[in-house]
Amino acid sequence: MHRLCFLAVVLLPFMASALPTDTLTLANATGEELRDQRLKESHKIVSVGGEMTASQDSVRQMVELFYMDQFRHFQDPLAPYFMLMSKDAKVAMGLGGAVRMRAWGDFDGSVPVNGFIPYMIPVPKSPEHRSRVGGTPGGSALFFRIIGRNAVLGDITAYVQADFSGENNSFKLKKAYATIHDWTVGYASTTFSDAQAETPMIDGGGQNGKCSRSSMLVRWMHDFGKSRKWTVAASVELPSSHVDADGVMTKRLDESRPDFAAFAQYNLPHNGHVRVSGIVRGFHYRDLMTERNRSINGWGVQLSGAVWAMPRWGFFYSLSGGKGYSSYTADMSVGAYDLVAKGDTPGQLYAPETRAAILGTRYNFSSKVYSCVALGEVRYCPDYEVAPTDYRRGRLCAVNVFWEPTTRLQAGVEVLMGQRQNFNRESASAHRVDVLFQFSF
């Protein structure tokens, strides 16, 4: 596994140099900033209510609002090509989406799901799961955004996004929220997540240690300080916990306490940042041995960010840990690890510890060609003895190359290596090659 990862890293410059490049400079802007600038210049604005009366600056400021999203994920669709705008540039609306096609081939060990998730690697290694090919339009999406500017309330945004996801590629709601000035209400990315700290990847599973999910929430987020160098946020979110209650000695109760999440962030050049996040949770279950309802608290902390050492070269990282927050972590969310059985004490549950780390880097060979290396590790750290075949640790390494021949067309290839280890120290690995074709509109 490590040899293959090393080989992929060594070959990256040669793979990328074989692709078309351009003469655009990356001396003062990252590849993403250059792409966004080209996108802003290519939008088709349709005036509603008569000939446009607003100044070009007002129109440009309204277009800029389509790009202001603290929680935008790399795999989300780009801003729409066509925009409807009132003649005074006070209201704008866009309908867009993305067609995303991904195909893969597993070798020397396979994962029996669409996303490359180390938790799902069969242990011990089985001859029945040696190789696998597949493909999916999963990730193809449609979204609708309307933005208004009000002298009293400030900027007002409504956003709805749905995509094809899951093993059956069902069309599911992904986000639906409204933002008025500093307040967001609706179904949105949890405040405990940091999508911009994740390394760009082709595979739908992403880095296995990322903290990512959507929740019904009310969030306050505000920029302050000179040049808006600081951003703070706090939210109340409806919970969705994963409790390992067996129905014999323990029983899960209805959710009755919200999750509370917050972060403080220092903003860096080129849309970089350093963020500290936290979350506090509350769980309830019934001890069937004593016929009592019990309550347990959970918590999680995260240090994350994106730093550009130079416009061509950026780094991404996230380190998280806590007790009872496992359902927020990609690899651990597959199982029920927020609350688990308390050793040999019948009828009692506790919140076990989980630790996760993701690291990555991106290098832009040109404004249209770039490559990334992504690493991830998740560790499950229970206080009591568990089954020997239970998940102990998952590791992931991914190396990819992206090519964007136009601002809205993207293709790429990615090599992934993953490993799962159980508490009996038995482990197994899997390998995958992903290819991507995506068009945003």
Secondary structure, DSSP 8 states (H G I E B T S, - for coil): -HHHHHHHHHHHHHHHHTS-------SSS-HHHHHHHHHHHH-EEEEESSS--S-HHHHHHHHHHTT--TT--TTS----SEEEEETTSSEEEEEEEEEEEEEEEEESS--SSSS--GGGS-SS--GGGS-EEEEE-TT-EEEEEEEEEETTTEEEEEEEEEEEETTTTEEEEEEEEEEETTEEEEEEE-TT--GGGS---SSTT--TT-B--EEEEEEEEEEESGGG-EEEEEEEE-----B---SSSEEE----S-EEEEEEEEEETTTEEEEEEEEEEEEEEEETTTTEEEEEEEEEEEEEEEEEEETTEEEEEEEEEEES-GGGBTTGGGS--SBEE-TT-TT-EE--EEEEEEEEEEEESSSSEEEEEEEEEEEEE-SS---TTSEEEEEEEEEEEEEEEETTEEEEEEEEEEEEEETTS-EEEEEEEEEEEEEE-
